[in-house]
Amino acid sequence: MRRIPIEYAREGDILGRTLYNNFGGMLLRGGTKLTNRIIIKLKKYGYYSIYIKDKYTEREVEEIIKPEIMTRIHTLQEELQGIIAASNYGKKIDAKDVNKNIRDINEIVNEIVYETIFNKDTLYNLHNISIYDDYTLTHSINMMLLSIVLANDSGFNMDEIKKLAIGCIFHDIGKTFIPIEIINKPGSFTDEEYELVKSHSEKGYEFLTNYTDLHAVSRNISLSHHEREDGLGYPRGLRGDEIHKFSKVAAICDVFDALTSDRPYRRALPLHDAMEYILASGGNQFSIDLIRTFSNSINIYSKDTLVLLSDGREGIVYEVNHGFNTRPKIKIYGEEGREVTPYVVDLMSLNNIVIEKTLHIFSFDMYSKIND
Ligand SMILES: [Fe+2]
C-alpha cells in the first residue's frame, strides 16, 4: 500500500484505506476498485492524495491506531469542540462535562502510548493517518504519535510520555475559540487575523486551566508549542531552556505533521523533504538534540514507497533496516527504464548507492499512464 497524489490514481487501482467523513461516516471502503468516476468524485471532495494498492504494492500496512479507536477519539474530540462552540454562543461551560470527556480521552491515549512504544514494527511504519477530512482533529492525533516516538527515543519515562501525549491531543484546542473561517483561510492573514490566530495558545491554556484537572506540564503544551529556540516564537518569546522539553518535542512534531499533510491550499510534502526542513531549522526554531533523535526515529522511507536509486534502478522500499532509515532493503522492478523480474537488494551492503528520490510511478509505467 502506498500514498499517491490523486492525479496518479488509475482506473483499476485498489483503494488502500477506507475514507471517512467528518462524522466518522464511511465515504469509500478500503478495497474498492477505483473507476474514473470515483477518482473524479474524490478530486471533487478535495482529496489531494489517497492510499492505493497496485501490482507493486499489494501488501497491507498495519495501522498504529485501529479505525474503531480513531473513531472513538474523534467522537470525543468533537464532543469537546461542541461544548466550546456552545460557549462561544453564551452557554456556560460545565467543568464536570469537560473532565468526563477528558478522562475518556486520557484512557484511550494511555492505551495508544503502550501500543506505540511496545510495537516497534508498527512504529517504523508510522504513516500519515489522514483518513479523516477534519484536519485539526487528525493532526492532533498524528502529532501525538510522532511525539510519543520522539519522547521515547529521547529517554523520557513512561509517566512523562503519557503526560506529553495527552497534552499533544489538546495542543490546538484554543483554535475552537477562533472563527473557523479565519482558521481555514487559504493564503495569508491580515495582521489582525494573525494576532487572533496566535491567541489560540493562550486561549487553549486558559480553557484547560479553568475547566480541567490536566497536569500543568500537559496544559503547558497548549501554551508553548509555538515558542522557538531563538526566542522569536509566541506567545511569550521564550528561548532555549526557558521552554519546557514537552513543548520542544511538540513543536517539532507539530510542524512535521503539518508539512506532510494535505491542506486545502497546499499539498503535502514528501516525508524526506519535510525532514530536510526540520533539520535545516535546527537551532533557530527547534532543539538540535531533539531533531537529531527525530531524524533517526522517524522513518522517512516507509514500506512500499517507490524510489529511484542513484544507479538508475527503480523499486519499492521492501523492508526497513531499523536504526538506518535511509538504507532499507529495496525490491527492484526496473533497470535502465526497463521492467525486470523483481529481486531484492539491501542498501546496507551497497555502500556506494543511495536513494536519489521517491517516485509516484515507475518510468517504464509512464507510457501506460499517459495512454489511460
Ligand atoms: Fe498551534
Residues whose N, C-alpha, C, O or C-beta is under 5 A from the ligand:
A	BS01	LIG	H171 D172
